[in-house]
Amino acid sequence: LTMTEYKRVIFLDADIMPRAHLDYLFQLSVSNGTSPPLLRPNLILATKGEPCNTAFFMVEPRDDGWKLLQDTIQRQHTEGAELPYPHFNRTTGWGYSFMENGDPWDAVEQKRRWKWAFHAAHSDQGLMYYYAKFGMKDTSIVIGDILQNFVPGMDGKHKKDFEEHFETAIANRGLTHLLPPVEENVLYRCQTRNSAFICNDIPYKHIVHFAGSDKPWQHEMNSKKHPEPWRSQAKIWYGHLQQLDEKYNMGLDIENWQEKHQNIMQESPLGYMAKYLDHMDLVMKTANKTKEETDKEADPVEVPQIAESTNRTVAYVVSFIQCSGHSTNSAGLVDASLVLRHSLHQISSRNPESGSKYDYKMYAIVHRQAEECSKTLKKVGFEIILVDPPVQRNEIRGEYLRKSIHKELCCGHDEFVKLYAYNKIPEEIFVHTDIDYAFFKPMDHLFDALLYSKDSAEGKRARSMIERERDTDAWPDRIEAFITRDWHQVAPSKFNPGYQAGFVVGLKNPQVFNEVIDIIREGNYTEGYGMKSGWYGKGYGGYVGARAMQGLMGYYYDHVRPNTAVELNQCRYNHMGLDVRYNGQPFFNKRWGRKGQCRNNNPEDICEDCMVTDSDKIYNIHYTQCRKPWACISTGASGGKKPGGKRASAINTDVALVDHCMMLLEKWHSVRLDLENKLFELTGDSSIREGSIGNFKKDIFHGHCTEDGFDGYLNLAGTDETFSRYDELYSP
């Protein structure tokens, strides 16, 4: 913007390689004397999930534009200093509310989005989008094959005054002679339907963007880790480098690149994106706080931080108890574990786009009886911890519990192996989930709240971002765990809710393990349901899982270790899409509560309707009532059984909405599709595509199903060599 000696400036990231001349963009943005220009003086490009990708853009340099940009940054940083971490308001962003103005943003794939929540919205991409469209109000935006022009309106706001197919608009004006010669498509990064624009549309097809860690100089020219489309473009890039080397006598060894230059070329010294912590540093400096003051303010006081050597690693743990059922067949074990891993990788620090500062490690606590079928988990990256149940049935002193515990779902006293998460995991923080699970948003605020004192700046920021089930609950002085509860199973105030055993975030604490084991051994459990049933006669009994983890841990955190666990909003965390209002079974009786009443004991009768929670608000999903993603179930029926079908052959419309369940299932299949695409880009193995050739409800199942039901599921496909290379996708 300060290069005012030029009429136009095109900016390209260093990892972009032009494939053709780009003169036409300059020429289309200036008047030819007889007709107005087709392009506005500023040009930005949308990509799959972003309305503006700053790897490539064109601007009109001008002093007032530079001042506007600096004023925008100063204003956001000043306002951001008063906001909790990450010091960025996703509603107003850099100074414009999409919601208040009824003006959503569009990308190539993402449409009608209302939040500043796209990749790098808090950084360069969000800033440039604001500057061009809402600041200068004079820009062209290319979205796939569509060109949109915005100009200042009479009301002082931006106004769209043109929208047309870009190449058609050029042809209609008789300007096709300005375009570079037609070249053969390179087929690099455009193999899927939603990325086809990269190789088909202008100006995308006139450049190659070696994004992320795909930069040629980080790999040798004929890297076997990359598919042929990448190698063909890398050879061209190295060809240009060879010419420069010969011309300027640079002393490079192109043929032996890895051996000679890998040590200085392997990683990007400045990283791959601006993270929220970087943004926080800038905000605090703008607010006249030094980084040292910010760090000091954020130092934990009472709760120890993760040791520096652990690199802020969180343990993600599953428990594996038996080799039977839909959770342990090929799809329920292999595909579920691979998709689970891919989803948590996407929300971790290993994925720069996540904005997370926490790495991950995966563990499987395996009951000795399931050792044989757990070998698959080891192959896909889980560290196996082989265990026996911490308590045997004959050790339980209470007669009723000792004689009946084996009847409890899912697995009687064997389920208590989950407790080993508290004492057998080396990391400070663990997240224990079932294997029918997927993650979609980072949980840094939960981890920070566990590690930092409530009085520290970081602790305060973390707590301010946590969505709880009831805002009326008192905060613990020290948080030791985050849980959700099985409110769906209880009548209002009739008996106490259980802990939902499919999800817990906690601190490693052997004392918890020992205390809970003592409770189990004592076996003080009263048969029945109601406020005098269950563990120690405190009302934790009578529902599914009450004699095992669900009732036990509900009792433990309420009575043995009170004021240490925070109950999270069940619609945002451990989301199952269930009806949590008192509208029907289980335990429905008008004498016990008003129809439609919240089951969650909120004194103000406030509860979110989890059957309609927006997709972008959900942190993680537990696939229970909406059925397993590998079940390919898309029909609904009262009671969850379709006519002529078996139990759980349909989504139970008494407690869930089919459309919402389809949205949840589509999210899992999207993660699987992304895994397949990345694996294909890595290996070039065309047999991977055999797992996505199904045509049953393809908009939901993305080719992974051929018909309704388990028999219609297509497992992840690929050669043995391909499966052996999964770990390459997840290198730290």
Buried (B, 14 or more C-beta within 10 A) or exposed (E): BEEEEEEBBBEBEEBBBBBBEBEBBBBBBEEEEEEEBBBBBBBBBBBBBBBBBBBBBBBBBBEEBBEBBEEBBEEBBEBBBEBBBBBBBBEBBBBBBBEEEEBBBBBBBBEEBBBBBBBBBBBBBBBBBBBBBBBBBBBBBBBBBBBBBBBEEEEEEBEEEBEBBBBEBBEEBEBEEBBBEEEEEBBBBBBBEBBBBBBBBBBBBBBBBBBBEBBBBBBBBEBEBBBEBBBBBBEBBBEEBBEEBEEEEEEBEBEEBBEBBBEEBEEBEEEBBBBBEBBBBBBBBBBEBEEEEBEEEBEBEEBEBBEEEBEBBBBBBBBBBBBEEBBBBEBBBBBBBBBBBBBBBBBBBBBBBBBBBBBBBBBBBBBEBBEEBBEBBEBBBBBBBEBEBBBEBEBBEBEBBBEBBEEBEBBBBBBBBBBBBBBBBEBBBBBBBBBBBBBBBBBBBBBBBBBBBBEBBBBBBBBEBBBBBBEEEEEBEBBBBBBBBBBBBBBBEBBBBBBBBBBBBBBBBEEBBEBBBEBBBBBBBBEEBBBEBBBBBBBBBBBBBBBBBBBBBBBBBBBBBEBBBBBBBBBBBBBBBBBBBBEEEEBEEEEBBEEEBBBBBBEEEEBBEBBEBEEEBBBBBBBBBBBBBBBBBBBBBEEBBBEEBEEBBBBBBBBBBBEBBBBBBBBBBBBBBBBBBBBBBBBBBEEBBBBBEBEBBBEBBBBBBBBBBBEBBBBBBBEEEBBEBBEEBBEE
